[in-house]
Amino acid sequence: MRSFLPERSRKPGEAFARFLFGRRARRRWIHLILGGALAMPYVLVGEVVVGPATDSRYVFNSFPLQLVSFAVGLPLAAVTALFPLTRPMSVAGVRALCGVDGDRLADGPPRTWAARRRTVGWFTLHLGFGGIISGMSLAVPPFAAVLVVLPLVAGLRGSRLGLPEVLDHTWALALSPVAGVATLIALAACAAAGGNLLARWAPALLGPTPEDRLAAAERRAADLAVRNRLARELHDSVGHALSAVTLQASAARRVLDTDPDFVREALAAIEDTTRRTVGELDAVLGVLREGAGEKEPTSPTLADDLDGLLRRTRAGGLQVTATVEVNPDALHPLVSREAYRIVQEGLSNALRHAGARTPVTLLITGGGKELEIVTANPTTATGVPRPGGGHGLRGIADRARLLGGTSEAGPVDGVWRLTVRLPLEGTP
């Protein structure tokens, strides 16, 4: 059963046992063993170098020569740690096994030579500590097991196991099980200490550099910008659809018994509006599910759907007089898309705040260097949008500003006027 007592209230023995054999200690031990496994190819290369250099044919049977081979192999490991994938591989291992907060570690390959040098230092330490602990993990448990069972198995005392001569004494033989258990505890202590040191050094050697933090901030800013754009798309598309459908249904209800042709037209407009809006909503949600990234949802443009937008808006009872003095097909796709949303939001404002049967004028002109969009309707007792309030007007201002344009909105002589100017030259 898991203990929920604070660290200070636990008994010293329990804390020491957790330090040696707890779940975190075991996982860090595995991390060290993996380091030893990674060190083996370099040790073998070191043996190839040390054998001829020492005129020895039995490097594997010589513990001192094995240490020399290990020392020769570590610089080779340091050289290979310069490869870009070394840091992501090391970071993945530390996150999975060392219990280090992932936010304190860098993502991706190192971007600077300073970061590569730190990765080299980490990789060398990991393989060095891992090789030592792995060797101890292979050698110590069998030796400790022999010490534990030595008093009980008389045949082991005369065997050729290379046991110390002191074990021939009765007192030493009696203490050999204690020595065996102490040896295992010492091995666990060495592994726990080595794992703890690597976990403490990991953030310093594998942590993000200033360049990594800047790159991460840029990625977050780009992702946030795309998500803000998706939020604007949802607001403009769904908000306009709800306003239009509400007024279309209201207008159809009022003339249900007297003007069936208008009712049929309003219902057809409601069907068309909801179908298009559901399609746009699916596209936006699909992008959010897949991750914002650089992908953009498919959005309508002036060239694609200006006539349909006007038809659906008029079906809601709004009396729209549109004058288009520019060829929508000749506009840059980005300008055409943003202009469509601006026109849509301008008409939505009129629907929401001025109400049905309100005359609205829409003027779209292209003066060579800029596209001008003007919507105007009389102010009424139902109210008008606040010049500085509401998500719609802020969204229009954001769209214009992102393209280097301007937007103005407010009442002038009893007429609510929205004017947006978008540059046609230098559009990205």
C-alpha positions in Angstrom: 0.0 0.0 0.0 1.3 3.4 -1.0 2.4 5.6 1.9 1.1 9.2 1.9 3.3 10.3 4.9 5.5 13.3 4.2 9.2 12.5 3.8 10.1 14.0 7.2 7.6 11.8 9.1 9.0 8.5 7.7 11.5 6.5 9.7 15.1 6.8 8.6 15.3 3.1 7.9 12.3 3.3 5.5 13.7 6.4 3.7 17.1 4.6 3.3 15.4 1.5 2.0 13.4 3.6 -0.5 16.6 5.3 -1.6 18.3 1.9 -2.3 15.4 -0.2 -3.6 12.5 2.1 -4.3 10.8 2.4 -7.7 12.8 5.4 -8.7 16.1 3.8 -7.6 15.2 0.7 -9.7 14.4 2.7 -12.8 17.6 4.7 -12.4 19.5 1.5 -12.0 18.0 0.3 -15.3 19.1 3.6 -16.9 22.7 2.9 -15.7 22.6 -0.6 -17.1 21.5 0.8 -20.5 24.5 3.1 -20.3 26.7 0.1 -19.7 25.1 -1.7 -22.7 25.9 1.4 -24.8 29.5 1.4 -23.6 30.1 -2.2 -24.6 30.9 -1.5 -28.3 33.4 1.1 -27.3 35.0 -1.2 -24.8 35.4 -3.9 -27.5 37.1 -1.3 -29.8 39.3 -0.4 -26.8 40.3 -4.1 -26.5 41.3 -4.2 -30.1 43.6 -1.2 -29.5 44.9 -2.3 -26.1 45.6 -6.0 -27.1 48.3 -5.2 -29.7 49.6 -2.3 -27.7 50.3 -4.5 -24.7 51.2 -7.7 -26.7 48.4 -9.5 -24.8 46.2 -12.1 -26.4 43.9 -12.4 -23.4 42.7 -8.9 -22.7 39.2 -10.2 -21.7 40.7 -12.3 -18.9 42.7 -9.4 -17.4 40.8 -7.0 -15.1 43.4 -4.2 -15.4 43.5 -4.5 -19.2 39.7 -4.4 -19.2 39.9 -1.1 -17.2 42.4 0.3 -19.7 40.1 -0.8 -22.6 37.2 1.0 -20.9 39.3 4.1 -20.5 40.3 4.0 -24.2 36.7 3.5 -25.3 35.2 6.5 -23.4 36.9 9.1 -25.6 35.5 7.3 -28.7 32.1 7.5 -27.1 32.6 11.2 -26.6 33.3 11.7 -30.3 30.2 9.9 -31.4 28.1 12.0 -29.0 28.6 14.9 -31.4 26.0 13.4 -33.7 22.7 15.4 -33.5 20.5 12.5 -32.4 22.5 11.8 -29.3 20.7 14.5 -27.2 17.1 13.4 -28.2 18.0 9.8 -27.4 19.5 10.8 -24.0 16.7 13.1 -23.1 14.1 10.3 -23.9 16.0 8.0 -21.5 16.2 10.5 -18.7 12.5 11.4 -19.0 11.5 7.8 -18.9 13.8 6.4 -16.2 15.4 9.1 -14.1 12.3 10.9 -12.8 13.5 14.3 -14.1 10.8 16.9 -14.9 10.5 17.0 -18.7 10.3 20.8 -18.8 13.9 21.0 -17.5 15.2 19.1 -20.5 15.7 20.3 -24.0 13.8 18.9 -27.1 15.5 18.1 -30.4 19.1 18.2 -31.5 21.5 20.7 -30.0 21.7 24.0 -32.0 25.0 25.3 -30.8 28.5 23.9 -30.1 28.1 24.7 -26.5 25.0 22.5 -26.3 26.9 19.7 -28.2 29.7 19.9 -25.7 27.3 19.5 -22.8 25.7 16.6 -24.6 29.2 15.0 -25.0 29.8 15.5 -21.2 26.5 13.8 -20.4 26.9 10.9 -22.8 30.4 10.2 -21.5 29.2 10.3 -17.8 26.3 8.1 -18.6 28.4 5.5 -20.3 31.2 5.8 -17.7 28.9 5.4 -14.7 26.8 2.8 -16.5 29.8 0.7 -17.4 31.0 0.6 -13.9 27.6 -0.2 -12.4 26.9 -2.7 -15.1 30.2 -4.5 -14.3 29.5 -4.5 -10.6 26.0 -5.8 -11.3 27.4 -8.7 -13.2 30.2 -9.6 -10.8 28.9 -8.7 -7.3 25.7 -10.8 -7.0 27.3 -14.2 -7.8 30.1 -13.4 -5.3 27.7 -12.3 -2.7 25.6 -15.4 -3.2 28.6 -17.6 -2.7 29.4 -15.8 0.6 25.9 -16.2 1.8 25.7 -20.0 1.2 29.4 -20.7 2.0 28.8 -21.9 5.6 26.1 -24.2 4.4 27.8 -25.8 1.4 31.1 -27.5 2.4 32.0 -28.3 -1.1 32.5 -24.6 -2.0 35.3 -24.2 0.5 37.7 -26.5 -1.4 36.6 -25.3 -4.9 38.6 -23.2 -7.2 36.5 -20.0 -6.9 39.4 -17.8 -5.9 38.0 -17.1 -2.5 40.1 -15.1 0.0 42.2 -17.2 2.3 40.7 -15.5 5.3 37.6 -17.5 4.7 39.5 -20.6 5.9 39.1 -19.3 9.5 35.9 -20.3 11.4 35.0 -16.7 12.5 35.3 -15.4 8.9 33.2 -18.3 7.6 30.5 -17.5 10.1 30.5 -13.8 9.1 30.6 -14.5 5.3 26.7 -14.4 5.0 26.8 -10.9 6.6 29.5 -9.9 4.3 27.5 -11.2 1.3 24.4 -9.2 2.3 26.6 -6.1 2.9 28.1 -6.5 -0.5 24.7 -6.5 -2.1 23.7 -3.4 -0.1 26.9 -1.7 -1.2 26.1 -2.5 -4.8 22.6 -1.0 -4.4 24.1 2.1 -2.7 26.5 2.6 -5.5 23.8 2.3 -8.1 21.4 4.6 -6.2 24.2 7.2 -5.7 25.2 7.0 -9.4 21.6 7.3 -10.6 21.0 10.2 -8.3 24.1 12.1 -9.5 23.1 11.6 -13.1 19.5 12.8 -12.4 20.9 15.9 -10.8 23.3 16.6 -13.6 20.8 15.9 -16.4 19.1 19.4 -16.3 22.5 21.1 -16.4 23.9 19.0 -19.3 20.7 18.2 -21.2 18.7 21.3 -20.3 17.6 23.9 -22.9 20.0 26.6 -24.0 18.9 30.2 -24.5 18.6 29.3 -28.2 16.4 26.3 -27.4 14.2 28.5 -25.2 13.9 31.1 -28.0 13.0 28.4 -30.5 10.4 26.9 -28.2 8.9 30.4 -27.6 8.7 31.0 -31.3 7.0 27.6 -31.8 4.5 28.4 -29.0 3.9 31.9 -30.5 3.2 30.4 -33.9 0.9 27.8 -32.5 -0.9 30.4 -30.5 -1.3 32.6 -33.6 -2.8 29.8 -35.5 -5.1 28.9 -32.7 -6.2 32.5 -32.4 -7.0 32.5 -36.1 -9.0 29.3 -35.7 -10.9 31.0 -32.8 -11.7 33.9 -35.1 -12.8 31.6 -37.8 -15.2 29.8 -35.4 -16.5 33.1 -34.0 -17.2 34.7 -37.4 -18.6 31.6 -39.1 -20.7 30.2 -36.3 -21.7 33.7 -35.0 -22.9 34.8 -38.4 -24.7 31.5 -39.0 -26.6 31.7 -35.6 -27.6 35.3 -36.2 -28.7 34.6 -39.8 -30.6 31.4 -38.9 -32.3 33.1 -35.9 -33.6 36.0 -38.0 -34.5 33.8 -41.0 -36.6 31.5 -38.7 -38.2 34.5 -37.0 -39.1 36.1 -40.4 -40.5 32.8 -41.7 -42.6 32.4 -38.6 -44.2 35.8 -38.9 -45.3 35.3 -42.5 -45.9 31.5 -42.3 -49.6 31.9 -43.3 -49.4 34.8 -45.7 -46.2 34.4 -47.7 -45.3 30.7 -48.3 -42.8 31.6 -51.0 -40.8 33.6 -48.6 -41.0 30.8 -46.0 -39.7 28.3 -48.5 -36.8 30.7 -49.4 -36.0 31.3 -45.7 -36.0 27.5 -44.9 -33.7 26.9 -47.9 -31.4 29.6 -46.7 -31.4 28.1 -43.2 -30.5 24.7 -44.7 -27.7 26.2 -46.8 -26.3 28.2 -43.9 -26.2 25.4 -41.5 -24.7 23.0 -44.0 -21.9 25.4 -44.9 -21.3 26.2 -41.2 -21.1 22.6 -40.2 -18.6 22.0 -43.0 -16.4 24.9 -41.8 -16.7 23.8 -38.2 -15.6 20.3 -39.1 -12.6 21.7 -40.9 -11.5 23.9 -38.0 -12.0 21.1 -35.4 -10.1 18.7 -37.7 -7.1 21.1 -37.6 -7.3 21.4 -33.8 -7.4 17.6 -33.5 -4.4 17.1 -35.7 -2.5 20.0 -34.0 -2.5 23.6 -35.2 1.0 23.7 -36.7 1.1 25.5 -39.9 -2.0 23.9 -41.4 -4.9 26.2 -42.1 -8.6 25.2 -42.5 -10.3 25.7 -45.8 -12.2 29.0 -45.6 -14.6 30.7 -48.0 -13.5 33.7 -50.1 -15.1 36.6 -51.9 -14.6 34.8 -55.2 -16.2 31.6 -53.9 -19.2 32.7 -51.9 -20.0 36.4 -51.9 -23.2 35.9 -53.8 -24.3 33.1 -51.5 -23.5 35.2 -48.4 -25.6 38.0 -49.6 -28.5 35.7 -50.6 -28.5 34.0 -47.2 -28.3 37.3 -45.4 -31.2 38.7 -47.4 -33.3 35.6 -46.6 -33.1 36.7 -43.0 -34.9 39.9 -43.7 -31.9 42.2 -44.0 -32.2 44.6 -47.0 -28.7 44.5 -48.3 -27.7 46.7 -51.2 -24.3 45.6 -52.5 -22.0 47.4 -54.9 -18.9 45.5 -55.9 -16.4 47.5 -58.0 -13.6 45.0 -58.0 -13.2 41.6 -59.5 -13.1 39.1 -56.6 -11.3 36.5 -58.8 -8.4 38.9 -59.3 -7.7 39.3 -55.5 -4.9 37.5 -53.7 -6.4 34.4 -52.0 -5.4 35.6 -48.6 -7.0 39.1 -49.1 -10.1 37.5 -50.6 -10.4 35.2 -47.6 -10.0 37.9 -45.0 -12.3 40.2 -46.9 -15.0 37.6 -46.9 -14.8 37.2 -43.2 -14.9 41.0 -42.7 -18.0 41.4 -44.9 -19.6 38.4 -43.1 -18.9 40.0 -39.7 -20.1 43.4 -40.8 -23.4 41.9 -42.0 -23.6 39.9 -38.7 -23.3 43.1 -36.7 -26.2 44.6 -38.7 -28.3 41.4 -38.1 -27.6 41.3 -34.4 -27.9 45.0 -33.5 -30.1 46.7 -36.1 -32.5 43.8 -36.7 -34.5 42.6 -39.7 -35.9 44.9 -42.4 -33.0 47.2 -41.8 -31.4 48.6 -45.0 -27.7 47.9 -45.2 -25.4 49.1 -47.9 -22.2 47.2 -48.8 -19.5 48.8 -50.9 -16.4 46.9 -52.0 -14.0 48.9 -54.1 -10.4 48.4 -55.3 -8.4 51.5 -55.7 -5.2 50.0 -57.1 -3.2 49.8 -53.9 -5.9 48.9 -51.4 -9.2 47.2 -51.1 -11.9 49.1 -49.3 -14.9 47.5 -47.6 -17.7 49.7 -46.2 -20.9 48.5 -44.5 -23.4 51.1 -43.3 -26.8 50.9 -41.7 -29.0 53.3 -39.7 -28.7 53.2 -36.0 -31.9 52.1 -34.2 -33.3 51.8 -30.8 -32.1 48.2 -30.7 -28.6 49.5 -30.2 -25.3 49.4 -32.2 -22.0 47.6 -31.6 -19.6 49.4 -29.2 -16.6 50.8 -31.0 -14.2 49.2 -28.6 -16.2 46.2 -27.5 -17.3 42.8 -28.8 -15.3 40.0 -30.3 -16.5 40.7 -33.8 -15.0 44.2 -34.1 -11.8 43.1 -32.5 -11.6 40.2 -34.9 -12.1 42.6 -37.9 -9.4 44.9 -36.5 -7.0 41.9 -36.0 -7.7 40.6 -39.6 -7.0 44.1 -41.0 -3.9 44.6 -38.9 -2.4 41.2 -39.9 -2.5 42.2 -43.5 -1.2 45.7 -42.8 -4.6 47.4 -43.2 -6.8 49.5 -41.0 -10.4 49.4 -39.7 -12.7 52.1 -38.4 -16.1 51.6 -36.8 -18.7 53.9 -35.2 -21.8 56.0 -35.6 -21.7 59.0 -37.9 -24.8 61.2 -38.3 -27.2 58.5 -37.4 -25.5 55.8 -39.5 -23.4 53.0 -38.2 -20.4 52.7 -40.5 -17.7 50.1 -40.7 -14.7 50.9 -43.0 -11.9 48.5 -43.6 -8.9 49.1 -45.9 -6.7 46.2 -46.9 -3.5 46.7 -49.0 -3.4 44.9 -52.3 0.4 45.3 -52.8 3.0 43.4 -50.8 0.5 40.8 -49.5 2.4 37.8 -48.2 
